[in-house]
Amino acid sequence: MVLIPKKVCELTDILDNVLINDKPRPYLGLSSIGGPCRRSLYYSFHWAHHDSISQRLQRIFSTGHFMEDFMIASLKNTGYIVSREQEEIIGAFGHVKGHIDGTVKGIPGYEDEELLVEFKTMNDANFKKLKREGVRMSKPVHYSQMQMYMSGLELKRALYFAYNKNDSHYYTEIVELDKHFVAEKERSIFNLFTDELIPERIGGGVSTWHECRFCNFKSICHDGAPIARNCRTCVHHSIEDDGRWSCALSGQDINVEEQRKGCKDWEIEPTLNGET
């Protein structure tokens, strides 16, 4: 067996594991609200913890973006009309946002109807599970994302378009708007902004629960790591309409960069010390 030179191994390690500073979004993404844990959404919205991401993980995200262009080209080259790419959807007092992949017209059976289109890439195991169970069961986060987008655009249906990264096969599924599902999600998000207590932990509160093991917020939720210091974790903040945040001490709105920096008068928001 030929050994790989040590310097090459070192290069691979650098390219895979060097960390990239990825600032948290100033809003809660519609692409994230379909998960089972509302507590993680609370942490995310309040910037309670922030991890840098590896270059390898960044490449995975980038691959999805590259393939989105490829899949759009597949539709257009077959004669379908794709438009409204990256159009923004805004909800919940301006604090929840999302950007659609686009809409499509001309799909067989729905030739005269504009459909939301959502592009996803996945490995073979997830792709096979998707084919067996459908998007609602196998990819509930994606299903939720499409429901909120359809509601925001007043569309009745979506085309879910998945790509198998192992063998380049496609999977497509038509998803119908579910107004009751959307209403429940909207209530859940409203309560996330207005409840006085942080949402409960899932999985009986144990850190070994499968969805907790790889959660970005496990260190603060289960392992006792300190809460990040910024305006959103401070007791003096208020959540305002139109995507704004304000400070009770200054009586002024605070912009995103000011929120990131915080100030010397920072005191932890009591809900972030919750033990529920």
C-alpha positions in Angstrom: 0.0 0.0 0.0 1.3 3.4 -1.0 1.2 5.9 1.9 -0.2 9.4 1.3 2.6 12.0 2.0 2.1 13.6 5.4 2.0 17.1 3.9 -0.9 16.2 1.7 -2.8 14.8 4.7 -2.1 18.1 6.5 -3.5 20.1 3.5 -6.7 17.9 3.5 -7.1 18.5 7.2 -6.8 22.3 6.6 -9.2 22.3 3.7 -11.8 20.3 5.7 -11.5 21.7 9.2 -10.4 25.3 9.1 -13.3 27.3 10.7 -15.2 30.1 8.9 -16.9 32.8 11.0 -20.5 32.7 10.0 -22.5 35.5 11.6 -26.1 34.6 12.7 -29.0 35.9 10.6 -30.8 39.0 11.9 -34.1 37.2 11.4 -35.5 33.7 12.0 -35.4 31.8 8.7 -38.6 30.2 7.3 -36.3 27.3 6.2 -35.7 26.4 9.9 -39.0 26.7 11.6 -40.3 23.2 10.8 -38.0 21.3 13.2 -39.3 19.6 16.3 -37.5 21.8 18.8 -38.9 25.3 19.5 -36.2 25.8 22.1 -33.5 25.7 19.5 -35.5 28.4 17.5 -35.6 30.6 20.6 -31.8 30.2 21.0 -31.2 31.0 17.3 -33.4 34.0 17.3 -31.7 35.4 20.4 -28.2 34.6 19.2 -27.7 32.7 22.4 -24.8 30.7 21.0 -22.7 31.0 17.9 -20.4 28.4 16.4 -18.1 28.8 13.4 -18.5 26.3 10.6 -15.9 24.1 8.9 -14.9 24.5 5.3 -16.2 21.0 4.6 -19.7 22.0 5.9 -19.5 25.2 3.9 -18.8 23.1 0.8 -21.9 21.0 1.5 -24.0 24.2 1.6 -22.4 25.5 -1.5 -23.0 22.3 -3.4 -26.7 22.8 -2.8 -26.5 26.3 -4.3 -24.6 25.1 -7.3 -27.0 22.3 -7.9 -30.0 24.6 -7.6 -28.8 26.5 -10.7 -28.3 23.1 -12.5 -31.9 22.0 -11.6 -33.4 25.3 -12.7 -31.6 24.8 -16.0 -33.1 21.3 -16.3 -36.6 22.8 -16.0 -35.9 25.7 -18.4 -34.2 23.5 -21.0 -37.3 21.2 -21.0 -39.6 24.2 -21.7 -40.9 25.1 -18.2 -40.9 28.7 -17.1 -39.0 29.4 -13.8 -39.3 32.9 -12.3 -39.4 34.9 -9.1 -36.1 33.4 -8.0 -35.0 34.4 -4.5 -38.1 36.5 -3.9 -38.3 37.4 -0.2 -41.2 36.4 2.1 -41.6 38.3 5.3 -43.8 37.4 8.3 -44.2 37.7 12.1 -43.6 41.4 12.6 -40.8 41.4 10.1 -38.7 39.0 12.3 -39.3 35.9 10.1 -38.1 35.8 6.5 -37.3 33.5 3.7 -36.2 33.5 0.1 -37.9 31.2 -2.3 -36.0 29.2 -4.9 -38.6 30.3 -7.4 -41.9 29.5 -9.1 -42.6 27.4 -12.1 -45.3 27.2 -14.8 -46.1 24.5 -17.3 -45.8 21.5 -15.1 -47.9 18.6 -16.5 -51.4 18.5 -15.0 -51.0 22.1 -13.8 -50.0 23.8 -17.1 -51.7 27.1 -16.4 -50.9 27.3 -12.7 -48.0 29.0 -11.1 -46.4 26.6 -8.5 -43.8 27.3 -5.9 -40.7 25.3 -6.7 -38.3 24.1 -4.0 -34.9 22.5 -4.9 -33.1 20.1 -2.5 -30.0 17.9 -2.8 -29.5 14.8 -0.6 -27.5 11.6 -0.3 -28.8 8.2 -1.4 -30.2 7.1 1.9 -32.2 10.2 2.4 -33.3 10.1 -1.3 -34.6 6.6 -0.9 -36.4 7.5 2.3 -38.0 10.4 0.5 -39.3 8.2 -2.3 -40.8 5.7 0.2 -42.4 8.2 2.6 -42.9 11.4 0.7 -41.7 14.9 1.7 -44.1 15.5 4.6 -42.9 12.4 6.5 -39.3 12.2 5.5 -38.4 15.9 5.3 -40.8 17.8 7.7 -38.6 20.9 7.7 -38.8 21.1 3.9 -42.5 20.6 4.0 -43.0 23.4 6.6 -40.8 25.7 4.5 -42.9 25.2 1.4 -46.1 25.6 3.3 -45.0 29.0 4.7 -43.8 30.1 1.3 -47.0 29.1 -0.5 -49.0 31.0 2.1 -46.9 34.1 1.7 -47.2 34.0 -2.0 -50.9 32.9 -2.0 -50.1 29.9 -4.1 -52.1 26.6 -3.9 -49.3 24.1 -4.8 -45.6 23.5 -4.7 -43.2 21.4 -6.8 -40.7 19.7 -4.6 -37.7 18.8 -6.7 -34.9 16.7 -5.2 -31.6 15.6 -6.6 -29.7 12.4 -5.5 -26.1 13.3 -5.1 -25.0 9.6 -5.5 -26.5 8.8 -8.9 -28.0 12.1 -10.2 -31.6 10.8 -10.2 -34.4 13.3 -9.7 -37.5 13.0 -7.5 -40.5 15.3 -7.9 -43.7 15.7 -5.8 -46.6 18.1 -5.8 -47.4 19.5 -2.4 -50.8 21.1 -1.6 -51.2 24.1 0.5 -52.4 23.2 4.0 -54.0 26.3 5.6 -54.4 24.6 9.0 -50.8 23.6 9.1 -49.8 27.2 8.3 -52.1 28.7 10.9 -50.6 26.4 13.6 -47.0 27.3 12.6 -47.9 31.0 12.7 -49.3 30.6 16.2 -46.2 28.7 17.3 -43.9 31.5 16.0 -46.0 34.2 17.6 -45.8 32.4 20.9 -42.1 32.1 20.5 -41.8 35.9 20.5 -44.3 36.6 23.3 -44.1 33.8 25.8 -42.4 34.7 29.1 -40.7 31.3 29.4 -38.2 29.6 27.1 -39.8 26.5 25.3 -39.2 23.2 27.0 -36.5 20.8 25.9 -37.5 17.9 23.6 -36.7 14.2 24.3 -37.6 14.3 27.9 -34.7 16.8 28.5 -31.9 14.3 28.0 -28.9 15.3 26.0 -28.7 11.9 24.3 -32.0 12.4 22.5 -31.1 11.9 18.8 -32.1 15.4 17.7 -30.1 16.9 20.6 -26.8 15.1 20.0 -25.9 17.2 17.0 -27.8 20.4 17.8 -25.8 23.6 17.5 -27.2 24.7 20.9 -26.4 21.5 22.8 -23.6 23.2 24.7 -25.8 25.8 26.2 -29.0 23.7 26.5 -27.4 20.7 28.2 -23.7 21.2 28.9 -23.7 24.4 30.9 -21.8 26.6 28.4 -22.2 30.4 28.9 -24.8 32.3 26.9 -23.4 34.6 24.3 -23.3 38.3 25.3 -25.2 40.6 22.9 -28.3 42.8 22.9 -30.6 39.9 22.1 -29.6 38.0 25.2 -29.8 41.1 27.4 -32.7 41.8 29.7 -33.0 45.3 28.4 -34.0 44.4 24.9 -37.5 44.6 23.4 -38.8 43.0 20.2 -40.6 45.6 18.0 -42.6 45.6 14.8 -41.0 45.8 11.4 -38.1 43.6 12.3 -36.8 46.1 14.9 -35.2 45.7 18.3 -34.9 48.4 20.9 -33.1 49.0 24.2 -34.9 50.1 27.4 -31.9 51.9 28.7 -31.3 54.1 25.7 -34.9 54.3 24.6 -33.7 53.8 21.1 -33.8 51.2 18.3 -30.6 49.2 18.0 -29.4 48.2 14.6 -27.9 44.7 13.8 -24.3 45.7 14.3 -25.1 47.3 17.6 -27.0 44.2 18.6 -24.0 42.1 17.9 -21.6 44.2 20.0 -23.8 44.7 23.1 -22.6 47.1 25.8 -21.2 47.3 29.3 -24.7 47.3 30.8 -25.5 43.8 29.5 -27.5 41.6 31.9 -28.7 38.2 30.9 -32.3 37.8 29.8 -33.9 35.7 32.7 -35.7 33.4 30.3 -32.3 32.2 29.0 -31.6 30.9 32.5 -34.7 28.8 32.3 -34.5 25.2 33.5 -37.7 24.0 31.8 
